[in-house]
Amino acid sequence: MASETVKMVLDAEAESDKKVAEARAKCDEIISSAEQKAALAVQKKITDATIQADKIRAENKKRLEEYTASALERCEDEISALKKLAADNSEKAADAVISRFFS
């Protein structure tokens, strides 16, 4: 009778150990799956962020090119105006020198 009780206790302990091992295995499987899903989610977010950053960079590059072209055009206009003013002033200076010497 005692041996039957001991056998029942040992069988129960073995069954308990088996269920604990199965539960640990299932827990490890769930954790592994969650880690994989999290890693994929993080990678997707990184990819999405990279794509968005590339779009922003392209837009900024385009705006910079447009601004640079506009700035160059304004500079060229200013340079032309200054050259014209300088030419006018040169003529006036030459006329003033000539009139001073020959008057």
Backbone as ProteinMPNN parsed JSONL, in Angstrom:
{"seq_chain_A": "MASETVKMVLDAEAESDKKVAEARAKCDEIISSAEQKAALAVQKKITDATIQADKIRAENKKRLEEYTASALERCEDEISALKKLAADNSEKAADAVISRFFS", "coords_chain_A": {"N_chain_A": [[0.802, -1.173, 0.0], [1.879, 1.233, 0.816], [3.852, 1.354, -1.066], [2.344, 1.64, -3.337], [1.277, 4.145, -2.902], [3.607, 5.65, -2.871], [4.39, 5.174, -5.489], [2.271, 6.43, -6.832], [2.689, 9.064, -6.013], [5.224, 9.504, -7.132], [4.565, 9.16, -9.835], [2.798, 11.297, -10.099], [4.548, 13.418, -9.601], [6.264, 13.073, -11.778], [4.495, 13.538, -13.869], [3.841, 16.147, -13.265], [6.369, 17.376, -13.599], [6.644, 16.926, -16.315], [4.532, 18.482, -17.339], [5.352, 20.999, -16.454], [7.702, 21.275, -17.928], [6.617, 21.248, -20.516], [5.099, 23.566, -20.343], [7.115, 25.468, -19.959], [8.455, 25.193, -22.388], [6.439, 26.015, -24.149], [6.133, 28.624, -23.245], [8.694, 29.664, -23.86], [8.523, 29.444, -26.624], [6.432, 31.224, -27.181], [7.592, 33.616, -26.293], [9.8, 33.758, -28.022], [8.488, 33.981, -30.47], [7.177, 36.421, -30.07], [9.411, 38.099, -29.811], [10.47, 37.894, -32.392], [8.365, 39.009, -33.888], [8.372, 41.573, -32.826], [10.922, 42.426, -33.597], [10.59, 42.426, -36.363], [8.619, 44.396, -36.554], [10.023, 46.627, -35.605], [12.029, 46.779, -37.554], [10.453, 47.341, -39.776], [9.462, 49.857, -39.05], [11.859, 51.284, -39.027], [12.568, 51.085, -41.718], [10.392, 52.44, -42.872], [10.819, 54.976, -41.757], [13.285, 55.597, -42.882], [12.611, 55.738, -45.592], [10.847, 57.908, -45.503], [12.615, 59.889, -44.607], [14.361, 59.978, -46.788], [12.622, 60.981, -48.731], [12.127, 63.524, -47.68], [14.715, 64.576, -47.747], [15.108, 64.632, -50.527], [13.126, 66.471, -51.285], [14.058, 68.736, -49.919], [16.521, 69.066, -51.191], [15.673, 69.695, -53.759], [14.308, 72.099, -53.249], [16.476, 73.61, -52.352], [18.036, 73.722, -54.683], [16.293, 75.215, -56.294], [16.172, 77.594, -54.832], [18.872, 78.333, -54.916], [19.221, 78.768, -57.665], [17.468, 80.914, -57.995], [18.686, 82.799, -56.303], [21.148, 83.12, -57.59], [20.264, 84.253, -59.963], [19.204, 86.676, -59.016], [21.57, 87.785, -58.043], [23.038, 88.05, -60.414], [21.428, 89.962, -61.687], [21.792, 92.117, -59.925], [24.55, 92.486, -60.218], [24.669, 93.233, -62.915], [23.248, 95.651, -62.792], [24.967, 97.112, -61.125], [27.263, 97.165, -62.747], [26.317, 98.698, -64.872], [25.8, 101.097, -63.539], [28.402, 101.681, -62.704], [29.629, 102.029, -65.18], [28.248, 104.287, -66.093], [29.074, 106.103, -64.134], [31.813, 106.109, -64.661], [31.907, 107.314, -67.176], [30.911, 109.839, -66.493], [32.909, 110.653, -64.73], [35.124, 110.685, -66.437], [34.278, 112.666, -68.221], [34.189, 114.816, -66.425], [36.897, 115.073, -65.725], [38.015, 115.694, -68.196], [36.665, 118.067, -68.801], [37.627, 119.686, -66.759], [40.346, 119.891, -67.305], [40.301, 121.061, -69.818], [38.923, 123.394, -69.699]], "CA_chain_A": [[0.0, 0.0, 0.0], [2.787, 2.367, 0.85], [4.546, 1.411, -2.345], [1.396, 2.185, -4.314], [1.197, 5.585, -2.637], [4.878, 6.215, -3.346], [4.33, 5.117, -6.96], [1.33, 7.468, -7.263], [3.366, 10.345, -5.805], [6.269, 9.612, -8.159], [3.884, 9.377, -11.12], [2.283, 12.668, -10.085], [5.699, 14.309, -9.755], [6.722, 12.948, -13.165], [3.492, 14.234, -14.695], [4.016, 17.573, -12.969], [7.602, 17.798, -14.265], [6.37, 16.924, -17.752], [3.684, 19.636, -17.635], [6.189, 22.183, -16.264], [8.598, 21.339, -19.088], [5.797, 21.652, -21.663], [4.731, 24.968, -20.142], [8.318, 26.267, -20.226], [8.69, 25.155, -23.835], [5.416, 26.866, -24.762], [6.498, 29.991, -22.859], [9.846, 30.033, -24.69], [8.027, 29.576, -27.997], [5.665, 32.476, -27.232], [8.558, 34.717, -26.173], [10.571, 33.802, -29.262], [7.593, 34.514, -31.503], [6.98, 37.842, -29.78], [10.66, 38.79, -30.148], [10.562, 37.963, -33.854], [7.384, 39.982, -34.36], [8.848, 42.896, -32.419], [12.06, 42.759, -34.454], [10.04, 42.775, -37.678], [7.937, 45.684, -36.426], [11.068, 47.652, -35.498], [12.661, 46.893, -38.872], [9.496, 48.027, -40.657], [9.458, 51.27, -38.663], [13.127, 51.854, -39.493], [12.461, 51.197, -43.174], [9.459, 53.538, -43.155], [11.482, 56.232, -41.388], [14.33, 55.834, -43.894], [11.919, 56.169, -46.815], [10.365, 59.27, -45.252], [13.788, 60.777, -44.561], [14.841, 60.131, -48.166], [11.698, 61.891, -49.417], [12.374, 64.875, -47.157], [16.002, 65.015, -48.305], [14.91, 64.952, -51.948], [12.377, 67.73, -51.348], [14.961, 69.815, -49.49], [17.515, 69.262, -52.254], [14.998, 70.396, -54.853], [14.091, 73.486, -52.82], [17.786, 74.271, -52.327], [18.409, 74.012, -56.067], [15.454, 76.319, -56.756], [16.615, 78.805, -54.132], [20.193, 78.683, -55.44], [19.021, 79.344, -58.998], [16.857, 82.223, -57.801], [19.703, 83.676, -55.719], [22.109, 83.429, -58.654], [19.609, 85.175, -60.897], [19.169, 87.99, -58.357], [22.955, 88.285, -58.018], [23.371, 88.491, -61.78], [20.715, 91.224, -61.92], [22.482, 93.152, -59.141], [25.854, 92.729, -60.853], [24.405, 94.004, -64.138], [22.882, 97.017, -62.397], [26.192, 97.76, -60.632], [28.134, 97.418, -63.904], [25.747, 99.834, -65.604], [26.05, 102.28, -62.706], [29.844, 101.951, -62.764], [29.922, 102.57, -66.514], [27.737, 105.66, -66.113], [29.955, 106.914, -63.297], [33.088, 106.252, -65.37], [31.718, 108.321, -68.216], [30.797, 111.141, -65.833], [34.235, 110.985, -64.196], [35.974, 111.047, -67.574], [33.81, 113.98, -68.688], [34.6, 115.823, -65.431], [38.344, 115.267, -65.857], [38.253, 116.378, -69.477], [36.197, 119.446, -68.715], [38.489, 120.41, -65.818], [41.617, 120.196, -67.961], [40.132, 121.838, -71.042], [38.036, 124.54, -69.584]], "C_chain_A": [[0.86, 1.259, 0.0], [3.502, 2.486, -0.474], [3.63, 1.946, -3.434], [1.283, 3.692, -4.146], [2.459, 6.275, -3.128], [4.879, 6.25, -4.863], [3.414, 6.204, -7.492], [1.977, 8.856, -7.126], [4.435, 10.546, -6.858], [5.67, 9.853, -9.536], [3.351, 10.812, -11.221], [3.421, 13.666, -10.262], [6.22, 14.278, -11.184], [5.781, 13.685, -14.099], [3.627, 15.745, -14.507], [5.257, 18.106, -13.672], [7.393, 17.892, -15.773], [5.553, 18.156, -18.134], [4.475, 20.942, -17.472], [7.116, 22.357, -17.465], [7.833, 21.789, -20.33], [5.425, 23.133, -21.561], [5.929, 25.88, -20.415], [8.608, 26.33, -21.721], [7.701, 26.074, -24.549], [5.716, 28.34, -24.467], [7.666, 30.49, -23.707], [9.429, 30.27, -26.132], [7.27, 30.896, -28.16], [6.607, 33.671, -27.18], [9.359, 34.874, -27.456], [9.74, 34.411, -30.395], [7.378, 36.012, -31.311], [8.229, 38.65, -30.13], [10.814, 38.942, -31.652], [9.602, 39.01, -34.411], [7.816, 41.405, -34.012], [10.006, 43.339, -33.3], [11.577, 43.158, -35.849], [9.352, 44.135, -37.636], [8.957, 46.823, -36.358], [11.727, 47.867, -36.858], [11.749, 47.626, -39.843], [9.463, 49.516, -40.336], [10.729, 51.961, -39.146], [13.086, 52.064, -41.004], [11.543, 52.348, -43.551], [10.093, 54.891, -42.864], [12.559, 56.591, -42.41], [13.708, 56.336, -45.19], [11.44, 57.608, -46.66], [11.518, 60.265, -45.244], [14.337, 61.019, -45.966], [13.944, 61.093, -48.948], [11.944, 63.334, -48.98], [13.684, 65.42, -47.705], [15.852, 65.431, -49.763], [14.16, 66.268, -52.103], [13.273, 68.907, -50.969], [16.008, 70.111, -50.549], [16.901, 70.049, -53.405], [14.767, 71.865, -54.486], [15.404, 74.261, -52.786], [18.229, 74.632, -53.738], [17.605, 75.193, -56.61], [15.9, 77.633, -56.119], [17.96, 79.275, -54.676], [20.063, 79.337, -56.814], [18.444, 80.754, -58.888], [17.88, 83.222, -57.256], [20.735, 84.075, -56.77], [21.527, 84.429, -59.644], [19.554, 86.583, -60.296], [20.57, 88.609, -58.312], [23.37, 88.805, -59.388], [22.682, 89.811, -62.098], [21.41, 92.372, -61.179], [23.832, 93.507, -59.765], [25.674, 93.565, -62.12], [24.074, 95.458, -63.807], [24.113, 97.771, -61.91], [27.151, 98.071, -61.774], [27.642, 98.624, -64.692], [26.011, 101.128, -64.848], [27.526, 102.67, -62.753], [30.219, 102.549, -64.111], [29.457, 104.014, -66.614], [28.651, 106.582, -65.309], [31.313, 107.127, -63.956], [32.988, 107.322, -66.439], [31.653, 109.709, -67.601], [32.152, 111.586, -65.292], [35.167, 111.413, -65.323], [35.581, 112.42, -68.104], [34.255, 115.08, -67.738], [36.09, 116.115, -65.539], [38.649, 116.054, -67.118], [37.828, 117.838, -69.383], [37.066, 120.286, -67.803], [39.793, 120.811, -66.503], [41.449, 121.128, -69.162], [39.176, 122.991, -70.879], [38.733, 125.777, -69.127]], "O_chain_A": [[0.593, 2.217, -0.726], [3.738, 3.592, -0.959], [4.085, 2.628, -4.353], [1.202, 4.429, -5.129], [2.397, 7.349, -3.727], [5.314, 7.232, -5.464], [3.734, 6.841, -8.496], [1.833, 9.708, -8.003], [4.552, 11.634, -7.424], [6.192, 10.65, -10.315], [3.437, 11.452, -12.268], [3.279, 14.649, -10.99], [6.577, 15.315, -11.744], [6.223, 14.377, -15.016], [3.538, 16.515, -15.463], [5.208, 19.175, -14.28], [7.892, 18.808, -16.427], [5.845, 18.806, -19.138], [4.296, 21.878, -18.251], [7.291, 23.471, -17.959], [8.327, 22.608, -21.105], [5.433, 23.859, -22.556], [5.782, 26.936, -21.029], [8.962, 27.383, -22.253], [8.082, 26.822, -25.449], [5.569, 29.196, -25.34], [7.632, 31.611, -24.215], [9.924, 31.189, -26.785], [7.445, 31.6, -29.155], [6.442, 34.629, -27.934], [9.573, 35.991, -27.926], [10.222, 35.238, -31.168], [7.395, 36.778, -32.275], [8.13, 39.748, -30.676], [11.237, 39.992, -32.135], [9.963, 39.796, -35.287], [7.645, 42.326, -34.81], [10.067, 44.499, -33.707], [12.089, 44.107, -36.443], [9.482, 44.933, -38.565], [8.769, 47.865, -36.985], [11.956, 49.005, -37.267], [12.213, 48.439, -40.643], [9.438, 50.347, -41.244], [10.68, 53.097, -39.62], [13.519, 53.102, -41.505], [11.863, 53.14, -44.437], [9.927, 55.84, -43.631], [12.722, 57.76, -42.759], [14.229, 57.261, -45.813], [11.601, 58.426, -47.564], [11.41, 61.355, -45.807], [14.733, 62.137, -46.296], [14.429, 61.914, -49.726], [11.966, 64.249, -49.803], [13.763, 66.588, -48.086], [16.397, 66.451, -50.187], [14.51, 67.09, -52.95], [13.248, 69.95, -51.623], [16.347, 71.271, -50.783], [17.526, 70.955, -53.956], [14.997, 72.761, -55.298], [15.442, 75.436, -53.151], [18.741, 75.727, -53.966], [18.146, 76.061, -57.294], [15.993, 78.659, -56.793], [18.169, 80.471, -54.875], [20.719, 80.341, -57.093], [18.871, 81.669, -59.592], [17.928, 84.367, -57.706], [21.148, 85.233, -56.833], [22.217, 85.339, -60.104], [19.823, 87.566, -60.986], [20.731, 89.812, -58.518], [23.979, 89.868, -59.502], [23.286, 90.689, -62.715], [21.593, 93.458, -61.73], [24.208, 94.677, -59.833], [26.44, 94.496, -62.367], [24.562, 96.379, -64.461], [24.291, 98.943, -62.243], [27.786, 99.126, -61.776], [28.431, 99.463, -65.126], [26.397, 102.135, -65.442], [27.858, 103.852, -62.833], [31.033, 103.47, -64.18], [30.166, 104.867, -67.147], [28.965, 107.693, -65.737], [31.903, 108.201, -63.83], [33.892, 108.145, -66.587], [32.26, 110.649, -68.113], [32.504, 112.763, -65.385], [35.91, 112.385, -65.187], [36.445, 113.244, -68.404], [34.654, 116.158, -68.179], [36.505, 117.271, -65.455], [39.459, 116.981, -67.097], [38.545, 118.734, -69.83], [37.231, 121.482, -68.042], [40.288, 121.922, -66.314], [42.355, 121.897, -69.484], [38.667, 123.509, -71.873], [38.102, 126.825, -68.985]]}, "name": "protein", "num_of_chains": 1, "seq": "MASETVKMVLDAEAESDKKVAEARAKCDEIISSAEQKAALAVQKKITDATIQADKIRAENKKRLEEYTASALERCEDEISALKKLAADNSEKAADAVISRFFS"}
